[in-house]
Amino acid sequence: MRTSKFLVLFALSLTCSVLQAADANIAVAANFIGPMEKIAPEFERATGHKLVVAYGTVGKFYAQVKNGAPFDVLVSADDETPIRLEKDGLAIPESRFTYAIGKLVLWSAKAGVVDDKGDVLKRGDFLHIAVANPKLAVYGAAAVEVMKKLGVYERLEPRFVLGENISQAYQFAATGNAELGFIALSQIYKDGQYAIGSHWMVPPSLYPQIRQDAVLLTRGKGNSAAEALLTYLKSDAAKKVIRAHGYEL
């Protein structure tokens, strides 16, 4: 009798756990791939929820959400896109917060190509430079702003190798399809170590601050997994990962 009661209680506890766990579809800016690949499994272990994560540019995500894409949360590369979605009635205003401040870096996979002052841009002794599509990608737009302020944009534009997103821009530079490229610091920095090659940390005065906001989309309202993820991104555990990839908080 006791055994049967125990089995009934055990079955009920499993049923409750299943009912409490949920799935959420998350749209994540491509510059945040490294941190999210660490955060997502830690979140799932801690909560029992499951995440289906898609990476891309905020420009494309905005269009997809407008067209009914089944995303519950947007982890954006800017603060403007979440605000636009709020105005469109597609995001929950009170849920939005800044989870990171992004940094732009000019990087080459080869040592000695990029100097620590970025003078390589003025010398122009290279054939190709990787840039994320500025019409879709926040970091690409920031890179264009830097080149315009330095007075080299018109001369360098014909040498652009445009990536659909910052991840593709990084791949162009990493594989040598472009000698150097503007990328997110998080792509070459982790736990105090930079990737091999050479880089220039672009001064923040040369581009608008990259405030990266996360927001609950209207489709995700009431989804316990989606709401829990936003809470988790504010936790010390998540902040530790975010800082380790070079972001400011």
N, C-alpha and C positions, 0 to 999 in steps of 0.2 A: 504493500500500500504506500509506504513511504517513498519507495522508488518511483512509483507511478506519479505521485504528487510532485516529486522533484523534476521528473521529465516534463510534466505539464508546465511547471513554473519556468523551467529552462526554455521550453518552446515559446512561452509568452515573452520572455526577455529577449529572445532573438527576434520575434515579431516586432516588438517595440523598437529595437535597434534599427531594423530595416525601415520601419515607418519614419523614424527620425532622420535617417540619412537621406540625402537628396543629391541630384546631379545639377550642374550648372554649366552653361556655355559661356566662355569668357573670351572676349576679344582683347588682345594684348599688343601694345605697340612693339615693333620689331626690336627697338633698342633695349627692351627689357627682357629679352629671351633668356639671357644668363641668369639673372636673379629669379625669374619665374620658374625656370627649370629646377631650381632649388626649393623655392617657396611652395610650389604646387604639391609635391609629394609630402612635404612636411605638414602642410595644411590637411591633406587627406588622412595622414596617419593620426593627426591630433583630433580630427573632427568626425571621421567616418564618411564625410561627404566625398563626392567625386567631381572632378573638373574636366571639362572638354575644352582645351585651349587652342585658339587660333591666333597666329601671329601675322602682323601686316602693318600697313600704313594707316594712320588715323583718317586720312582723306578717303581711302577706300572703305574703311569701317563706317564712316559717317554715311556714305552713299548706301552701303548695305543695310544699315539699321533703318534708314529712311524707306528702303524698299522691303522692309519686313523680315530681315535676317533674324534668326532665332537666338540672338545674344541676350544674356541676362546682365552682364557686367561689362563695362568698357574700362580697361586700364590704359589710359591714353598717354601720348607723348607730349601733350600740351594741356592747357586749361581752356582753350577756346572751343575745341570740339565738344567737350561735355556741356559747356554753356549753350552752344548752338542746339544741342539735342534737348536740353531743358526747355529752351524757347519753342522748340518744335513739339513739345509735349511728349518726348520720347525718353526722358530721363527724370529721375526723382531729385529735385534740387537739393533737398536737405541731406542727401546721401553723399554729395560730392566733397572731396577733400584732396589736398596735395600730398601725394605719397613720396615724391622725390623731386629734386632739382637736378636736371640733366646737365652734362658738360660736353662741349664739343672739342674734338682733338683732330689734328692733322697727323696722319700716320703713314709710314711706309714699312713694309715687311723687311726692308733691307736697312742695315746700319749705315749711318752717314748720309742718307738721302735728305731727311728732314732735319733742319737745324732747330735749336731751342728758341729761336725768335721768329720762325716762320718766313725768313728771308727767301727761302726756296721759291715761294710764290712770286716774288718780284724778279728773281733771276730767271725763272721759267725754263730751267734746264731739264725738262722732262717732256715726254710726249703725251701722256694721258694722266688725268686726275679723276678719281672716282667721287661721285656726288650722288646722294639720294635725290630722286625726283622732287624738286622744290615745290611742285604743284600739289604733291600728295604727302610728302614727308616733312615733318617739323625740322629735323636735323639738316635736311637738304636746304630748306629755306634759310636756316641759320647760316649755313655755309655760304650761300649766295650773298647774304648780308655782310659777312666778313670780307669776302672778296671785293665787294663794292666799296666798303669803307677803306680798304687798302689800295683801291684804285687799279685792281688787276682783273676785274671781272670780264670786261669786254675782250681782253687779250686771251684769257684762259678759257672762256666759254666754248670755243671750237674744240678744245681738248677734253671736254667732259666725257666721261663714260658714265651714263646715267643708270643708277640702280632703281628698281621699282620701290625699294625701301632701304633703310639703313643697313639691314643685314646683307642685302645684295651688294651694296656699295663696299661693305667690308670685304666680301668675298672677292670682288674685283681687285682690291688692293692686296689682299692676302695671297692671291694666286698669281700676281704679277701682270694681270690684264691692264692694270694701271699702276704706274710707279709709286703713287701715293694717293691718299684719299681722305676726305673729311668723314669722320665716323663718330660714334658715341664713345666716350671714355670707357663705359662699361664693357665694351667689346674687347678691349685690350688690357683691362686692369682688373685684378682680383686679389684680395687679401694682401694688399701692399706691393704686389708685383706687376710690372708691365710686361706685355708680350714682347718677344724679340723684335728687333727692328729699330726704328727711330721715330720720334714724335715731337710735336709741339702742342702744348696745352694752350688752346686759343683763349686769350684774355676775355673774361666775361663782358668787358666794355665794348667788345666788337660785335656782339649779337644780343638779341633780346633774351632775357632770362627764360630758360626752358622749364616752366612749371608743369610738372606732369601730374594730372589729376585722374582719380578713379571715380566712377559714378555707377550707381545702380540704374539700369535701364528699366523702363516701365514693364517690360516683359518679365523682369526678374523680381518684381515686387511680390513679396510673400514666399519667394523661393528661399528656403532656409540655407541652402548651400551658398547662394549668391550673397546673401546678407552676411553670412558668417565669414566669407572671404574678405569682404570690405573691412570687417572688424579685425580680422587676422592681419591685414596689411598694416594696421596701426600698432600691432603688437611688437614687443621688444625682439622677439625671434625674427620677425620679418624685417624689422629695421636693421638688425645686425647684418642680414644678407644684403640688403640694399646698400648700406654703407660699404660693405666689403667690395662692391663692384664700382666704387668711386662716386656714387651719387651723394649729394647733400640732402639733408632733411630739414 
